[in-house]
């Protein structure tokens, strides 16, 4: 295991000490970091979505910005704005950067903001730039949006546009913890109140340099993806577009619009990152299957029949994995 792998695995271990019972969330955040992608966390209030992001950011030696999305938020509150100033007696406009100009950006409750704010965030996620007035500003090389949202059934939330959903390399559902994890959470918070949290002490001692993340990213293209695995990735994505290929399944009745080519690219990247984290130099079909629920689940639209039958995206993903064969 090389230096970058050791550092990244230590990052996962340290984050999991502060986020109990959500190891799949921590792993997804790190895979997003490795693949230069953005992550959407969805879950009910109190499921440690914000805590997961802040714990990861605290362990990275990189700038962190938080934006609390509200219905009255303006695009300039995210991007920054040009401020009129007098310098040497001469008036001029100087750009004041907003919180988006950080390496790790927490977009909290992202689906509570109006469309104009979503559009400003979309440019940052898609292009790595922000345009204010007639000037385009470059965002940091290490740039990652970690967005949280409550389910759309919650009051005051709005569905995100499909184009923006497609920009998130993964969407992770954050569930309530199990009994044992719930008890550990109580103990963790109690120890924090008493100032006895060893995890926080470790965070002060451990800081991952951005250069190691960049080094890890450079190793991912060297991970071998066989033609068999490539064909499996393509078959999974094409099954969402041409579900009639699987007449024995319910895919045709459940899928209205299939996944875009970004799904194939994301599945390839995430499977390689997952294999790299396991210390392997090649991707297996099981690596792909492990990433499918996070990568594909938010990239297709459900039909009216699926909604009427109470079928959600997870049910469709399971149907995909059951019927799309390897090879």
C-alpha positions in Angstrom: 0.0 0.0 0.0 1.5 3.3 -1.1 1.7 6.6 0.9 -1.4 8.1 -0.7 -3.5 4.9 0.0 -2.4 4.8 3.6 -3.2 8.5 4.1 -6.7 8.2 2.5 -7.5 5.0 4.5 -6.5 6.8 7.6 -8.7 9.7 6.6 -11.7 7.3 6.4 -10.8 5.7 9.7 -10.6 9.1 11.5 -13.8 10.4 10.0 -15.7 7.2 11.0 -14.7 7.9 14.7 -16.7 11.1 14.6 -19.6 9.8 12.5 -21.1 6.7 14.1 -23.0 4.1 12.1 -22.6 5.8 8.7 -19.6 4.1 7.2 -21.1 4.0 3.7 -21.5 7.8 3.8 -17.9 8.4 4.8 -16.7 6.0 2.1 -18.8 7.8 -0.5 -17.5 11.2 0.6 -13.9 10.0 0.1 -14.6 8.4 -3.2 -16.1 11.8 -4.3 -12.9 13.4 -3.2 -10.8 10.9 -5.2 -12.8 11.2 -8.4 -13.0 15.0 -8.3 -16.8 14.7 -8.0 -19.6 16.3 -6.0 -21.8 14.3 -3.5 -25.5 14.8 -2.6 -26.5 13.4 0.8 -30.2 12.9 1.4 -31.8 12.0 4.7 -34.2 13.1 7.4 -33.0 15.8 9.9 -30.6 14.6 12.6 -28.9 11.8 10.5 -25.4 13.4 10.7 -25.3 14.7 7.1 -23.7 18.0 8.1 -21.6 16.4 10.8 -20.1 13.9 8.2 -19.1 16.7 5.9 -17.6 18.9 8.7 -15.7 16.0 10.2 -14.1 15.2 6.8 -13.3 18.9 6.2 -11.6 19.2 9.6 -9.3 16.4 8.7 -8.3 18.0 5.4 -5.7 20.8 5.4 -7.9 22.7 3.0 -10.3 25.7 3.1 -13.9 25.0 4.1 -17.0 27.0 3.4 -20.6 26.5 4.5 -23.7 27.9 2.8 -27.0 27.5 4.5 -29.6 27.4 1.7 -32.8 29.3 2.4 -35.7 30.5 0.2 -34.4 34.2 0.4 -30.8 33.3 -0.6 -29.3 35.4 -3.5 -26.8 34.1 -6.1 -24.3 36.7 -4.8 -24.5 35.2 -1.3 -23.0 32.1 -2.9 -20.6 33.4 -5.6 -19.6 36.8 -4.1 -20.1 40.2 -5.6 -18.3 43.2 -7.0 -18.0 45.9 -4.4 -17.6 49.6 -5.1 -14.5 51.0 -3.5 -12.3 54.1 -3.7 -8.6 53.4 -4.0 -6.3 56.4 -4.1 -9.2 58.6 -4.7 -10.3 56.7 -7.8 -13.5 54.6 -7.8 -13.3 51.0 -8.9 -15.1 47.7 -8.5 -13.3 45.0 -6.6 -14.5 41.4 -6.5 -15.4 40.1 -3.0 -15.3 36.2 -3.2 -18.2 34.3 -1.7 -18.1 31.0 0.3 -18.0 29.0 -2.9 -14.3 29.9 -3.2 -13.2 27.2 -0.9 -11.9 23.7 -1.5 -14.6 21.9 0.5 -18.0 23.6 0.3 -21.0 22.4 2.4 -24.2 23.3 0.6 -26.6 22.7 3.5 -30.3 21.9 2.7 -29.6 22.7 -1.0 -33.2 22.0 -2.1 -34.5 25.0 -0.1 -33.0 27.6 -2.4 -34.6 29.3 -5.5 -33.7 28.5 -9.1 -31.3 31.4 -9.6 -29.1 30.2 -6.7 -29.2 26.6 -8.1 -28.0 28.0 -11.5 -25.0 29.7 -9.9 -24.1 26.5 -8.0 -24.5 24.5 -11.2 -21.8 26.5 -13.0 -19.4 26.0 -10.2 -20.0 22.2 -10.1 -19.9 21.8 -13.9 -17.1 24.2 -14.9 -15.0 24.9 -11.8 -15.6 28.6 -12.4 -17.8 31.4 -11.3 -18.9 34.2 -13.6 -19.8 37.6 -11.9 -20.5 40.5 -14.3 -18.3 40.0 -17.3 -15.5 38.3 -15.5 -15.0 34.5 -14.9 -13.1 33.5 -11.8 -11.4 30.1 -11.3 -12.2 28.0 -8.3 -9.5 26.0 -6.4 -7.9 22.9 -8.0 -9.2 20.9 -5.0 -12.9 21.8 -5.2 -15.8 19.7 -4.0 -19.4 20.5 -3.3 -20.9 18.3 -0.5 -24.6 19.1 -0.6 -27.3 17.9 1.9 -31.0 17.8 1.3 -34.1 16.7 3.2 -36.5 14.4 1.3 -38.9 16.4 -1.0 -41.8 15.4 1.2 -40.5 17.8 3.9 -42.1 21.2 4.1 -40.3 24.0 2.2 -38.3 21.8 -0.1 -38.2 21.8 -3.9 -37.0 19.0 -6.3 -33.6 19.8 -7.8 -33.5 20.2 -11.6 -32.5 17.0 -13.5 -29.4 18.8 -14.9 -28.1 19.6 -11.5 -28.8 16.1 -10.1 -26.8 14.7 -13.0 -23.8 16.8 -11.9 -23.6 14.9 -8.6 -21.3 11.9 -9.1 -23.1 10.1 -6.3 -26.3 10.5 -4.3 -26.2 8.8 -0.9 -29.2 8.1 1.3 -28.5 8.6 5.0 -30.7 6.3 7.1 -31.4 6.4 10.8 -28.8 4.4 12.8 -29.4 0.9 14.3 -29.7 0.3 18.1 -26.0 -0.2 18.8 -24.9 2.8 16.8 -27.6 5.0 18.5 -26.2 4.1 21.9 -22.6 4.9 20.7 -23.9 8.2 19.4 -25.2 9.1 22.9 -21.9 8.2 24.4 -19.9 10.2 21.8 -21.9 13.4 22.3 -21.7 12.9 26.1 -17.9 12.6 25.8 -17.8 15.7 23.6 -19.7 17.7 26.3 -17.1 16.6 28.8 -14.2 17.5 26.5 -13.1 13.9 26.5 -13.6 13.0 22.8 -10.4 11.2 21.7 -11.5 11.5 18.1 -11.3 15.3 18.3 -7.8 15.1 19.8 -6.8 12.9 16.8 -8.2 15.4 14.4 -5.9 18.1 15.8 -2.9 15.8 15.2 -4.0 14.5 11.7 -4.3 16.8 8.7 -4.2 15.4 5.2 -2.4 17.7 2.7 -4.3 18.4 -0.6 -1.2 17.3 -2.4 -1.8 13.7 -1.3 -5.4 13.8 -2.6 -4.0 15.1 -6.0 -1.4 12.2 -5.9 -4.2 9.7 -5.3 -6.3 11.1 -8.1 -3.3 10.6 -10.5 -3.1 6.9 -9.6 -6.8 6.2 -10.5 -6.3 6.2 -14.3 -3.7 3.4 -13.8 -6.4 1.0 -12.4 -7.1 -1.6 -15.0 -10.7 -1.9 -16.3 -11.2 -5.1 -18.4 -13.5 -5.2 -21.4 -15.8 -7.5 -19.4 -16.2 -4.8 -16.7 -16.6 -2.1 -19.3 -19.4 -4.1 -21.0 -21.1 -4.6 -17.7 -21.0 -0.8 -17.0 -22.5 -0.1 -20.4 -25.2 -2.8 -20.0 -26.3 -1.4 -16.7 -26.7 2.2 -18.0 -28.3 1.0 -21.3 -30.8 -1.0 -19.3 -32.2 2.3 -18.0 -32.5 3.7 -21.6 -33.7 0.5 -23.3 -35.4 -1.5 -20.6 -37.3 -3.4 -23.3 -34.2 -5.5 -23.6 -35.2 -7.2 -20.3 -38.8 -8.2 -20.9 -38.8 -10.6 -17.9 -38.2 -7.5 -15.6 -40.4 -4.6 -14.6 -37.9 -2.0 -15.9 -40.0 -1.0 -18.9 -42.9 -0.2 -16.6 -40.9 1.7 -14.0 -38.4 3.8 -16.0 -39.6 7.0 -17.8 -36.3 8.5 -18.8 -32.9 6.7 -18.6 -29.5 7.8 -17.4 -27.2 10.0 -19.4 -23.6 9.2 -20.6 -22.4 10.9 -17.4 -23.7 7.8 -15.6 -21.3 5.5 -17.4 -18.3 7.9 -16.8 -19.2 8.2 -13.1 -19.6 4.5 -12.7 -16.2 3.8 -14.3 -14.5 6.5 -12.1 -16.2 5.4 -8.8 -15.5 1.7 -9.4 -11.8 2.5 -10.0 -11.7 4.6 -6.8 -13.4 1.8 -4.9 -11.0 -0.8 -6.2 -8.0 1.5 -5.3 -9.3 1.9 -1.8 -9.3 -1.9 -1.5 -5.6 -2.0 -2.5 -6.3 -3.6 -5.9 -4.9 -2.6 -9.3 -8.0 -3.7 -11.3 -11.8 -3.4 -11.1 -14.0 -6.3 -10.6 -17.8 -6.6 -11.4 -18.4 -6.5 -7.6 -16.8 -3.1 -7.5 -19.2 -1.9 -10.1 -22.2 -3.4 -8.3 -21.1 -1.8 -5.0 -21.2 1.7 -6.7 -24.4 1.3 -8.7 -26.9 2.3 -6.0 -25.0 5.6 -5.4 -24.2 6.4 -9.0 -27.3 5.4 -10.9 -30.0 5.8 -8.3 -30.6 9.6 -9.0 -30.0 9.6 -12.8 -33.2 8.2 -14.2 -36.9 9.3 -13.9 -39.5 7.0 -12.5 -42.7 6.4 -14.5 -46.2 7.2 -13.2 -46.8 3.4 -12.8 -43.7 3.1 -10.5 -44.9 6.0 -8.4 -48.4 4.6 -8.3 -47.1 1.2 -7.2 -44.9 2.8 -4.5 -41.6 1.8 -6.3 -38.7 4.1 -5.5 -35.2 4.5 -7.2 -33.7 1.8 -4.8 -36.3 -0.7 -6.0 -35.4 0.0 -9.7 -31.7 -0.3 -8.9 -32.2 -3.7 -7.3 -34.2 -4.8 -10.4 -31.3 -3.7 -12.6 -28.8 -5.6 -10.6 -31.0 -8.7 -10.6 -31.5 -8.8 -14.4 -28.4 -7.3 -16.0 -25.9 -10.1 -16.4 -22.1 -9.8 -16.2 -20.3 -10.4 -19.5 
